C-alpha cells in the first residue's frame, strides 16, 4: 500500500466527485434492499480480508496499538453487517398505510400512505480518534449507504494514508457487488470539505470532532440557500455522580474503575468521563490521589497534543482547581494522565470555566457537601453525550437525579462506565447541544439510518405507482402499520 499522503482535492476533482454522487443517487435509492445489504456485507468481508495490510498503516499514523485497532476494525465490519440485517428486515422504512375512510371522525379520510425515502448525496467528516469506526466506513457512512445515499467522505488529516487504503478496499468491494460508480468517494483538505458541504447536490452533512469545528460547519450548512440537516457530534464532559451510599459501599472499586475509564485510549474517547463528583468526607479523594495511573502514551497527532496541553494549562490556572496526586509529566509529550480537584460549589459558581471538555488523559474531581449539590450540578450542565450515576438502589436522590440527567444527556448510565459505545438496536449516541447539533438522532446503532431518510406521503395514488413498501399486497414483505395496526411483513 502507498506510503505517500494523498494531495488535497482540487476544485476540478471535487466537481467530478459531486457529479458522480448525484448521478449515483437515483439508482442507489431505488436499488432493492437486498442489493444494498449485499453490498455492505461485501465491504465488510473485504475489510476483514485486508486487515493485515490496513492495521500497520493505522498504527503508523495514529500511534494506537495493534490490539485496539484490530478490535475497532472488527466493530466496523460488525456494524456493516448489522445494517445489512436492518435492510433485510425493512422495519426502518416505517411504512404506514391509511385506507380511505368516509366515516373517519375528523371528516372523510383520503387514502394516504407514508414511507421513509433517501435524502440524496451526503458529506461525512471523518473523526481522528477512531480511524476505522468513525472514519471512512464509520457509522455515518454505513448508515447513509444503508439508507440509499451516496457518500462524499472528507478524510481526517490525522490518518490520510489509512483512509485512502480503506477507500480503495471499499470501492473495489462495492463495484464487485454491482453498486453504481460514485457511491463512495474521498476528498482531502479543509477547502474540499467546506465546498462539498455548500454544494446544492449535497443533502445532509455529518461530523464528529471539536465544538468550534463542528459549529462552524453547522452554521455553513444552515447558511446555504437550501439549508440541510447537519448531524454534528461536538463535545461532552460525561459527568459521573457518586452518591454517598455508593462511596461508602464501594468507593475503592469506583476509584479503580474510574481511573481505567478516563485513561482508556489516553483519554481520547468522546465518552471519556471527564468529571467525577464524590462526597467530601468519603476518603475517595485520597484514594484517587494515590491510585496508580497508566504510563504516558502518545496522543493521536500533534494537533490533539497541543490542544490538550492548552486546555489543561487553562484549567490549572483556575483559582478553584489544584492538581490531585502525581503531577510529573502531565504536560509533557507524551503526557502522563492527570487528575485535578475542585468542589461542586466552585462548579456551581463558574460552570462555564469548570465544566469544560479537555480531550485527552485528564479528569476533574469535584467534592460535594450534600447530595443536594449533585442535583444542582446536574441542572447547570449543558448538553452531554452521557451522564453516569454510581449509586445504590436505596438512594433517595436517585429518582430525581435520573430525571435531571435525562434532560441533559443522550445516555444515562447506572453503575457502569460510558467509555465503550456498543453498536446495538437501542443505542443512543447523541444529546442536546453542544454534545450534538441534532439531539433527536444517534450516530451509533441502527437508529442512525433515520438521519439520512425523510418521510414522503402518497395520497390517492393507484397501486402501480406506489413504492413497494406501501402496496397492499406488500411485495417487499416489510412491516406495515395499516389503519393504525402494526402488521408484520
N, C-alpha and C positions, 0 to 999 in steps of 0.2 A: 504494500500500500504506500501511497505517496507520503513523503515527509515534508512537503512544501506547503506552507499556508496558502489557501486559496486567495486570489485577489478580490478586492471589492467589486461588487456587481456594478457594471456600467448602466447608464440610462437606457442604452440600446438593448442590453441583455435583459433588464427588468421589463421593458416593453414586451419583449418576446415571451418572457415567462408569464406575464399577466394575460397576454393574448391567448396563450396555450391553456391557462387555467380557466379562462372564460369559455373557451371552446370545449373544454372537457366537462364543464359543469352540467349541461343538459343530459349528456349521455350517462354520466355517473349518477345523477339524481334519479334517472329512470331505470338504472340497472336493477335487476331483481336483487332482493336482499340476499339471496343465496350466493349470488356472484360477488357482492361486496364482502360477505362473510368469508368466502373462499380466498379472496384477495388478502384480507387481513391475516388469515391463517398462513398463507403463503409467505407473507412478510415475516411473521413470527418464526416460521421454520427456517427461513434464510438467515435471520439474525442469530438464531441458536447455532446454526452451522458455521457462521462467520465469527463466533466468539473468540476463537484462538487468535484471530487477526485483529479484532476490534479492541479487546481488552488491553493489550500492550500499548496501543495508541492512546487509549483513555488514561492509562497510568502516567504516560509521559506528559500529557497536557494538564492533568488535574492534581497530581500527587496523591490521588486516592489509592488505597491498597487493592490488590487483586481480589481479595475476598468480598470486599464491599462492592466492587464493580461487577463481579460475577452475579452477586445477589440482585443488584439493580437491573442487570440485563434480563435476568430471569423474571423479575417483576414486570419489565416492559413487554416481554413476549407473552406472559400470562395475561396481561391486560388486553393485548391484541386479540387473543383467543376468547377472552370473556366477552368482548364487544361483538365478536363473531357469533357467539351464542345468543346475545341480545338480539341481533338482527334476525336470527333464525326464529326466535320466539315471536317477534313482531309487536309485542305489547307497547314498545316505545312509541309507536305511531299514535297511540291514544285515539283510536278510531271511534267516532261517535255517530250514531245514526238516529235521527228523529223522523219517523214517518209522519206524513201529513195526518192531521187530526182536526176534524171540523169541530169537535167538542172540547177542545183544549180550553181550560178555564180563562186564559187570558185572551181569548178570541181564536179564530181558526188558525191552526199552526201549519205552516208550509212544510214540505219535505226538505229537511236541511241536514247536511252531513259534514262532519268536521274531521280533519286529519292533520298531522304534522308533516311538513314538507321541508326539504333542504333550503337553506338560505342562499347558497351560492358560494363562490370562492371566498376563502378566509385567509387572513395572515396571522401566523402564530410566531410569537417572540420567545425563543428558547431561553431557558434558565441556565445558570452556571453551575449550581450546586448538585444537580443530578444530571450528569452528561448523557445518560440513557433515558431515564424515566420522566424527565421534564425537558427533553430536548427534541431532537429531530422526530422521533417516534414516541414522544411522551403522550400524556393523557389528552392534551388539547388536539394534537394531530390525530391521534387514534379515534377520538370521539367525533371529530369533524369528518374524517374519511368514512367512518361508520354511518354518519348521518347522511352522507351523499354529497359532501362538499369537497372540492379540490382545496389543497393547502399550499400556500406560499410560506415557507418557513424561514424566518430571519435567524440566521445562525448566531449563537453567542460567541463573542470574541475569545472566551476562555478555552474553547475546545474546537477550533475550526477544522483541524485535520480529521478528528474523530467524526465530526458532523458530516464532512464530505464523504468519508468512508461509509457511514451508516446510510447516507442518502443514496449512494451507488447501490448498496445491497438492497435497499427497499425498492428502488426503481426497477432493478432487474427482476425482482420478485413480482412487482405489480405488472410489468409487461408480460411476464410469463403467465400471469393469471388472467390476461386479457383486458386489463384496465386501460382506459384511454390515456394517451400521451398528455403530459401536462398536469397530471393529477397531483403530483408532489414535486415541488421544486424548491431549491435552496437559494437564498440570497445572502450576500455578505456586505457588512458595512452599515453604519447608522443611517446614512442618507437613503440607501435602498430600502431599509425597513420603514423609514418615515414616508417615503414616496409611495411605497406599496399600500400603506395604511390609508393614504389620502386618495388613492386611485378609485374612481367610481365603480370599477369592476369588483372591488373587494367589498363584501357584505357583512363582515364581522372581524374583530380582532381579539386575540388572547395573549396574555403576557404574564410572566412570573418574574419578579425582581424587586427592585427598590421602590420606595414610595415616590421619590422625585421622578425617577424614570417612568414609572407606571402612570403617575398623574399627568405628566407631560403628554404621553401617548393618548391617555383617556381624553384629555382636552382636545387633542388633534382630531380624534375620532368624532367628537361632538361638534367640532368646528366646520366639518365638511358641509357642503350644500345639502347633501343627503347624509345626516348623521347615522352612524351604525352602532350596533351593540359592541361594547368593549369590555372584555372579561379580564380584569387585572387582579392578580394576587400581589399585594404590595408589602405589607409588613405586619408583624404581630409580636407581642412580648409573651404571650401564652402563660398568664399568671397561674400560680399554684397556691391554693389556700389550705393551710394545715390547721385543723381545729384543735382545741385544747385537749380533747379526749384522744384524738389520733396521735398527738405529740406524746402524751403520757403512755399510750399503749404500745407505740412502735416508732418512737422518734428516731432511734438509731437506724432502723431499717429505712425510713423515709430519707434520711440523710444520704445513705449509701446509694439508694436508687436515684435520688435527685442528682447527685454528682455524676452518676453514669449517664443520665439523660441529658443534662445540659452540656456535657463534654462530648457526647456522641458525634462522630464525624467532625471533631474540632468545632462543635457548636454551629455548624453551617447548615442547619436544618431550619426551614421556615417555622417549624413547630417546636423549636427548642424552648424549654421552659426558662424564660429569662428573668422571672421574678418569683420568689418564694416568700410567702408570708407565714411566720411562725410565732407562737406565743412567747412573750418576752421572758417569762420565768421558766421556760421549759428545759433549758440546757442545750437546746438544739443549735444555738449559735456557736457555742463552744465546740460541739461535735462537728459542725460544719467547718470551723476554722482548722480543726485538727485532721479532718478527713483527707485521705490520700487522693491525689488527683493524677490523671494521666500525664505522661511526658509531653513536652511541646511537640506539636505537629504542624507541618506546613499547611497553610491555607491554600485555597484553590488557585489564586493568582495574586499578582501584586496589587491590583485594584482593591480586592477584598481585604488584603492585609492592611493597606493604607487606610481604607475606610473603617476597619475595625479599630486600628490604633487611634484614629481621630475620635471615634465615638467613645472609646474607653477613657481616653485622656479628658474629654469633655465631661464625662460623668464624674471622674475623680476630682474635678475642680469644684464640684457642687459642695456647698458648706455642710450638707446633711449626709454626705457619703464618706465612708472610710474603708480602706482595704480590710479584708477579713482573712486571716491566716496568711499563708505564704504569698509573697509579692514578687519574688525573684523571677525575672524574665517574662512577666506578664505583658510587657510592651515590646518584647524582642521579636526578632524574626528567626525562626517561627516562635509564636507566643505560647507561653505556659498558660494553662487555664487560670482564670481569675475569678475571685469572689469578692464582692463588696457588700457593705452593710449600711442600712439606713433604718428608718422607722416608718410605720404606717402613718403616723401623724405628719411626718415630713412629706410623704407621698400625697396626702390629702391637701397639704398646704401648697404643693407645687407638682401637680400631676403631670404637667407638660414637660417639666425638667427631669422627672424621675421615672415616669412610666414611658420609657422610650426604648426602641429596639437597638441592640448592639450585636450585630451579626458576627458571630464568632464565639470562642470559648470563654464566655464570661456570663455571670448572673448576679443579680442583686437580691440580697436577703433583707427583708423588712420585718421588724418585730412589732407586734401589736400588744396593747394592754388589755383589751377586751374584745370579745367576738363581734361586738357592735362595729368595731373598726373594719372587720372583714366585709361586712355589708356596705360600709361607707366606701371602701376602696372599690368594691365591685361596681358600685353605682357611678364612680367617676371614670371608670375605664372607657376608652374609646373602643372601636370595633376590633375583635380578636378572631383569629382562626380557631383557637382552643382556649378553654379555661378548665382548670382541674381542681377538684376537691379531694384532699386526703382527709377522710373523716371516718366516723363511726356511725352505725345505724341509729344510735340513740341521740345523736347530736340535735339539739333543739334548733340550732341555727341553720341546719342543712336545708330544710324545705325553702326557706326564704332566700338562702344563698343560691340554690339551684335556679330558682326563678329569676333572680337578678342576673346571674351569669348567662342564662339562656337568652336574655335580651341583648347581650353584648358579644356572644361568641357563636360560631357555627357548629362547634362540637364541645359538649360539656362532658368531662370525664370524672369518674368516681373511683378513687384508689387505683388508678392506672397512670400511665405517663404519655404525654402527647406525641413524643417522637416515635415515628413509625406510623404511617398512614396507610392502612390496609386498603387494597383495591377490592371493593365489595359492592353489592347492590344498594346498601343503605348508607354508604359512606357520605359524609358531608365535609368537604374541604373548601371552606369559604367563610364568610362572615361580614358583618357591617363594615363600612369604610372606617379606617384605612386598611383593614385586613384585605378587603377586595373592593372593586368598583361595582360589583353585581352580587349583592348578598343573597339573592334568590337562587343562585346557581352553585354548582360544585365543579372543581377541576379534577377531582379524583372520584372514581366509581362510575357505575353505569348511568346514573342520572345526568352525568356530564353531557350526554348526547343531546339533551334538550337545548344546550347553548346554541347549537347550530341548526335548529329547526324552527319553523314558525307555523302557526295554525292557519289553515285555509278552510273555509266553509263553502260547500257547494249546495246551492238551493235550486230545487226543481229540475235538476239535470236528468236526462234519460240515462238508463243504466249503462249503456255502452260508452258514455262519455265520462263516467265516474272513475276515479282511481280504484284499483282492485280492492284496496283495503276497505272501501266504502260500499261495495256492491253487496246486495242482499244474499247472494249465493256464496259470498266470501271465498273467492277463488284462491286467495293467498293464505287462507287458514289462520288469520290473525285474530287476537281478541277484539271483540267489538262491544261497545255499550249501545244496546238497541233499545230505544224508547226508555232510557234510564236504567235498564237492567244489563249487567255485565254478562256477556255470552262468550264462552271460551271458543278459541279458534278451532 
